[in-house]
């Protein structure tokens, strides 16, 4: 199998080392530039209702249902209601709490975002939604409204941009998730694209759970003709780009088989020493288009069912108790309750809580049914579990003890001296073997970050159900943290993580 180099080059370029962070410290710690949202003038506004209840389905049922979404569905011809669409948008990236600090109001979203930069926007292509005309809409999260951008049918256009797959031909509604690059690149520089992809994953995990709760299904797409899709939305080059698409409808049956072909650059031009924004340059290098002469042609067959390589157990193993499956709050309630915790009480969590969180991490639908990430842990304070460094084996639901000891100071330093990491009961980090995602070419790097974002949001939701606090971790010294977890392979890299504890 060909090893595509652009993802490896971008990953290397966007790593943090001590000297790198020291040199850009002011950018990393600058005052936040507000909670951004796009504003369009002279557009028709459709105010969306918030008149919906908390739902009745349990979070366990919704995880169980949506874990199958990676296999793709054929949809019925049924329309979506405007109320269903409204609820999906609000629970995906809408405002779930407004905090007031004197005259200042802070809008808190349904999904977390690195540095509260919120670079992800949502566009709606309506094909068959009751009380909503066909067209392209922008979702305004602050006002919870839709702005009509183009009053025409885009069914043929979006189908063409997603490689003309039959099961995508008649879709009631598409949600398109874009990234406005400047919103977080001013703060995180070349690393920003990694965070945008994970932010997109946080949002997609909320979307799948909310969709499942409403008796609908979501076909999550990471692959499309980038140029065609960006053109449909009139994006300006190097400013805003499409990251993912979700086709929403009522499921009829699972997709049996489908296939398509795309073209991609074999070797990027002007890669080393380019003056282009590194994150935008990598976006271009990982873009796909229709096959043509001069491009590498790649054949894809769906549904995709390859499992990641199994890892041998070499150290002491601890079997975890059965995960909890009964929760008080519904999915909708938990999404509204979810918050990022700024610090933790140094009070232990139970091994049952940790077992439950680890179980649900691997119940996400993941792009193309390919959860090719590994999970490492630092245990600081979990009842009936020795402190130390661990590797999680999801199939057997076991922890492998890599090294016993107390590592609060180590893991805090490696994550840029964050107090929250020092005080947390456990830190969970996700790694990816680049050889495992190579089948998707450089695009696999995008999928890997989106998937671990979905896994991170699963931690947020389940920890919230267990009355625990969570915080996402994206800042760390890449190579030093890899050494800390004893990752010897040159192909395996850490991409992000979360910390949990009582708050």
Secondary structure, DSSP 8 states (H G I E B T S, - for coil): ----SHHHHHHHHT---HHHHHHTHHHHTS----------SS-EEEE--------S-BHHHHHHHHTTGGG-EEE-S--B-HHHHHHHHHHHHSEEEEEEETTEEEEEESS--GGG---EEEEEEESSBTTB-SEEEEEETTTTEEEEEE-S--HHHHHHHTTT-GGGSS-SEEEEEEEETHHHHHHHGGGHHHHHHHHHHHHHHHHHHHHHHTT-EEEEE--SBHHHHHHHTT--TTTEEEEEEEEEE-EEEE---EEEEEEE-SS-TT-TT--S-HHHHHHHHT-BB---TTSEEEEEEES-----------SEEEE--------SSBHHHHHHH--B-S--BS--B-HHHHHHHHHHHTTS--GGG---EEEEEEESSBTTB-SEEEEEETTTTEEEEEEES--HHHHHHHTTS-HHHHH-SEEEEEEEEHHHHGGGTTHHHHHHHHHHHHHHHHHHHHHHHTT-EEEEE----HHHHHHHTT---TTEEEEEEEEEEB-
